[in-house]
């Protein structure tokens, strides 16, 4: 496996999650996420390891997370990466000091190297 593709894997998966193509229950998931980030300042969702999602998320976000968790192994394999090579993977959605919303995908591989991808939506 080529470790250099892990940054792309993290970016593409996270971009899909925060995009306007992530639509559940008659609305966009990103709208709920933006509202929560404006109130709390930061949201992190751990895809790997599979941990409980943070409190305060809407049912729409929980439904989306479950859908994306089921799709993650396929996405990783289709990208040419190996799920066993990933120790931690999470997107962080947060407010920057200038009050803009930012999204970063953080992935740590089995060598301990962190791959960080800025996601623009």
C-alpha positions as CSV (number, residue, x, y, z in Angstrom):
1,X,0.0,0.0,0.0
2,X,1.2,3.5,-0.7
3,X,0.9,5.6,2.4
4,X,0.8,8.9,0.4
5,X,-2.8,8.2,-0.7
6,X,-4.1,8.3,2.9
7,X,-4.2,12.1,2.9
8,X,-6.5,11.9,-0.2
9,X,-8.6,9.2,1.4
10,X,-9.1,11.4,4.5
11,X,-9.8,14.5,2.4
12,X,-12.3,12.9,0.0
13,X,-14.3,11.1,2.7
14,X,-14.4,14.2,4.9
15,X,-15.3,16.4,2.0
16,X,-18.2,14.1,1.1
17,X,-19.4,14.1,4.7
18,X,-19.5,17.9,4.9
19,X,-20.7,18.5,1.4
20,X,-24.2,19.5,0.2
21,X,-24.5,15.9,-1.2
22,X,-25.0,14.6,2.4
23,X,-28.7,14.9,2.6
24,X,-30.9,13.1,5.1
25,X,-34.5,13.7,6.4
26,X,-35.2,16.6,4.0
27,X,-32.2,18.7,4.8
28,X,-28.5,19.0,4.5
29,X,-26.3,17.5,7.3
30,X,-23.8,20.4,7.0
31,X,-26.5,22.9,8.0
32,X,-26.9,21.1,11.4
33,X,-23.1,20.8,11.8
34,X,-22.6,24.5,11.1
35,X,-25.2,25.5,13.6
36,X,-23.6,23.2,16.3
37,X,-20.1,24.5,15.5
38,X,-21.3,28.2,15.8
39,X,-22.7,27.3,19.3
40,X,-19.9,25.1,20.6
41,X,-16.8,26.1,18.6
42,X,-15.8,22.6,17.5
43,X,-17.1,19.2,16.5
44,X,-15.0,16.0,16.0
45,X,-16.3,12.8,14.7
46,X,-14.2,9.7,15.1
47,X,-14.5,7.3,12.2
48,X,-11.6,5.2,13.4
49,X,-11.6,4.0,16.1
50,X,-15.3,3.6,16.1
51,X,-16.3,5.6,19.2
52,X,-19.5,7.1,20.3
53,X,-20.4,10.3,18.6
54,X,-20.3,13.5,20.7
55,X,-23.5,14.6,22.5
56,X,-25.6,17.4,21.1
57,X,-25.7,16.1,17.6
58,X,-29.1,16.0,15.8
59,X,-30.8,12.8,14.7
60,X,-30.0,13.8,11.1
61,X,-26.3,13.9,11.9
62,X,-26.5,10.5,13.7
63,X,-28.2,8.9,10.7
64,X,-25.6,10.3,8.4
65,X,-22.7,9.1,10.6
66,X,-24.2,5.6,10.6
67,X,-24.4,5.7,6.8
68,X,-20.9,6.9,6.4
69,X,-19.5,4.4,8.9
70,X,-20.9,1.6,6.8
71,X,-19.4,3.1,3.6
72,X,-16.0,3.8,5.1
73,X,-14.4,0.4,4.5
74,X,-15.5,0.4,0.9
75,X,-14.2,3.9,0.3
76,X,-10.8,3.0,1.7
77,X,-10.5,-0.2,-0.3
78,X,-11.7,1.5,-3.5
79,X,-9.1,4.2,-3.0
80,X,-6.3,1.6,-2.9
81,X,-5.6,2.0,0.8
82,X,-5.8,-0.6,3.6
83,X,-8.1,-0.2,6.5
84,X,-5.6,-2.0,8.8
85,X,-3.1,0.8,8.1
86,X,-5.3,3.5,9.8
87,X,-5.1,3.9,13.5
88,X,-7.2,7.1,13.9
89,X,-9.4,9.1,11.5
90,X,-11.6,12.0,12.3
91,X,-12.8,15.2,10.7
92,X,-12.7,18.3,12.9
93,X,-15.1,21.1,12.1
94,X,-14.3,24.3,14.0
95,X,-14.4,28.1,14.1
96,X,-11.2,29.9,13.2
97,X,-10.2,33.0,15.1
98,X,-11.8,35.1,12.3
99,X,-15.1,33.2,12.9
100,X,-15.0,31.4,9.6
101,X,-15.8,27.7,9.6
102,X,-12.9,25.3,8.9
103,X,-12.8,21.5,8.3
104,X,-9.7,19.5,8.7
105,X,-9.4,15.7,8.1
106,X,-6.9,14.1,10.5
107,X,-5.7,10.6,9.9
108,X,-3.0,8.7,11.7
109,X,-1.5,5.7,10.0
110,X,0.0,2.5,11.6
111,X,3.5,4.1,11.5
112,X,2.3,7.0,13.7
113,X,2.4,9.6,11.0
114,X,-0.4,12.1,10.9
115,X,-1.9,13.1,7.6
116,X,-3.9,16.4,7.8
117,X,-6.0,17.6,4.9
118,X,-7.8,21.0,4.7
119,X,-11.3,20.5,3.4
120,X,-13.0,23.3,1.6
121,X,-16.7,23.1,1.2
